[in-house]
Amino acid sequence: MAKTDNSKLVAIVSYITLIGWVIALVLNMQSKTKLGSFHIRQSLIIMLTGMILAWIPVLGWIVGIIVFIFWIIGLIAAINGQEKEVPIIGPLAQDWFKGL
C-alpha cells in the first residue's frame, strides 16, 4: 500500500487555531514534508505577531486587521499547495523557525 502525502493537509490544519497548529506539528513530525514545515512556520509567526501586538491600544486593531489578512494569504497558499511567504513577517519565520 502506497503512503499518502499529507503535506497539504498539514499546511491547511496549521492555520486553524493553536490546537490545529499543534496537530499539524505532530503530523509533520511523523512524516516531515517541505510544504507542511513551511506553513507551520508561517502560521506560527502570524499567531505570535497577533498575540503580541494585539495588546497595544489602537495599534492593536490595525495590527489585528493586518494579521487577519496575512492569515487569509497563508491559508489560501496552503489550500493551493504553494509555498508563498506572507509579506513582511514571512521571511522572518523561515529564518527564525528553521528547526520546525
C-alpha positions in Angstrom: 0.0 0.0 0.0 1.4 3.4 -1.0 2.0 6.0 1.6 -0.2 9.1 1.1 1.3 12.6 1.1 -0.4 14.6 3.8 1.6 17.8 3.3 -1.3 19.8 2.0 -3.5 18.7 5.0 -0.7 19.6 7.4 -0.4 23.0 5.7 -4.1 23.8 5.9 -4.6 22.5 9.5 -1.7 24.6 10.8 -3.7 27.8 10.2 -6.8 26.5 12.2 -6.2 27.8 15.7 -3.4 26.9 18.1 -4.8 23.4 18.5 -4.7 22.9 14.8 -1.1 24.2 14.7 -0.1 21.6 17.3 -1.9 18.8 15.4 -0.1 19.9 12.2 3.2 19.9 14.0 2.7 16.4 15.3 1.5 15.1 11.9 4.5 16.8 10.3 6.9 15.2 12.8 5.7 11.8 11.8 6.2 12.4 8.1 8.1 15.6 7.5 7.4 17.5 4.3 8.7 20.7 2.9 5.2 22.2 2.3 4.0 21.2 5.8 7.1 22.6 7.5 6.9 25.9 5.5 3.3 26.5 6.5 3.8 25.5 10.1 6.5 28.2 10.3 4.3 30.8 8.5 1.3 30.2 10.7 3.4 30.3 13.9 4.8 33.8 13.1 1.3 35.0 12.2 -0.1 33.8 15.5 2.8 35.1 17.6 2.6 38.5 15.9 -1.2 38.7 16.5 -0.9 37.6 20.2 2.0 40.0 21.0 0.9 43.1 19.1 -2.8 42.9 19.7 -2.4 44.2 23.2 -1.2 47.6 22.1 -4.0 50.1 22.3 -5.3 51.5 19.0 -2.4 50.0 17.1 -3.7 46.5 18.1 -6.8 47.0 16.0 -4.8 47.9 12.9 -2.3 45.1 13.5 -5.2 42.7 14.1 -6.6 43.5 10.7 -3.2 43.1 9.0 -2.6 39.8 10.8 -6.0 38.6 9.7 -5.1 39.5 6.1 -1.8 37.6 6.5 -3.7 34.6 7.8 -6.0 34.6 4.8 -3.0 34.9 2.4 -1.3 32.0 4.2 -4.4 29.8 4.3 -5.1 30.4 0.6 -1.5 29.5 -0.3 -1.8 26.3 1.8 -5.1 25.3 0.1 -3.4 25.8 -3.3 -0.3 23.8 -2.1 2.0 26.8 -2.6 5.0 28.0 -0.5 4.1 31.7 -0.6 5.5 33.8 2.2 3.2 36.3 3.8 4.5 39.9 3.5 6.9 41.4 6.0 7.0 38.6 8.6 7.0 35.6 6.3 10.8 35.7 5.6 11.5 36.1 9.3 9.5 32.9 10.1 11.5 30.9 7.6 14.7 32.1 9.2 13.8 32.0 12.9 12.0 28.7 13.0 14.2 26.6 10.7 14.0 23.6 13.1 10.3 23.2 12.7 
